[in-house]
Amino acid sequence: MIAAADAVEVSPISFFEIAQKVRLGKWPEMAAYADQLVSLLDRQGGRVAALEPAVCLSGSLMEWQHRDPFDRLIAATALHYAYPLISADAVFDGIVQRIW
């Protein structure tokens, strides 16, 4: 689906979350790529979605029991731009259209 998409946009919060997991040792496989994620996305033709104030407000105010601020902003970004979310995390089910 990613290869067939017209465009791929990544929430800027995803970069923060990935780097945080690398720093904390929770995702050692990504350590070699963490400082290159933006350039990798660019080389692959992807874009970084804008983190607009409306996205931040929506993430904060949405009716969702999930408290993780990163996930809330990622979900709000997908909702704001009406994009499906590509994630293995089922916590997004029922909040956004999730593919994976």
FENKA-V786881 format. One record per residue. SS is DSSP state (2 for helix, 1 for strand, 0 for the rest). PSI is psi in degrees with one decimal (NA if undefined). Layout:
BEGIN
ss = <SS:SS>
psi = <PSI:PSI>
END
This chain:
BEGIN
ss = <0:0:0:0:0:0:0:0:1:1:1:2:2:2:2:2:2:2:2:2:2:2:2:0:0:0:0:2:2:2:0:0:0:2:2:2:2:2:2:2:2:2:2:0:0:0:1:1:1:0:0:0:2:2:2:2:2:2:2:2:2:0:0:0:0:0:0:0:2:2:2:2:2:2:2:2:2:2:2:2:2:0:0:0:1:1:0:0:0:2:2:2:1:0:0:1:0:1:1:0>
psi = <-38.6:-45.3:-31.7:-8.4:148.6:-35.4:153.0:124.4:140.2:133.4:135.3:-24.6:-29.2:-37.8:-42.8:-46.4:-42.2:-48.8:-37.3:-43.9:-37.3:-48.2:-37.9:-1.2:13.7:-11.8:66.0:-26.3:-24.1:-6.0:-39.6:-16.8:-14.5:-44.8:-1.4:3.8:-41.9:-45.2:-34.6:-44.8:-44.0:-46.5:-28.8:3.3:10.0:172.7:158.3:125.4:145.4:136.6:86.5:155.4:-36.7:-35.6:-44.1:-44.2:-44.3:-43.8:-35.9:-36.8:-11.3:143.4:99.2:127.5:-19.7:126.8:-10.7:115.5:-31.3:-49.7:-37.7:-41.1:-35.8:-45.7:-43.1:-36.1:-47.1:-43.1:-43.9:-43.0:-0.1:43.6:145.7:152.9:129.7:112.1:145.8:-6.6:111.5:-7.9:-23.3:-13.0:135.5:-10.2:-46.9:166.1:115.6:134.1:127.2:NA>
END
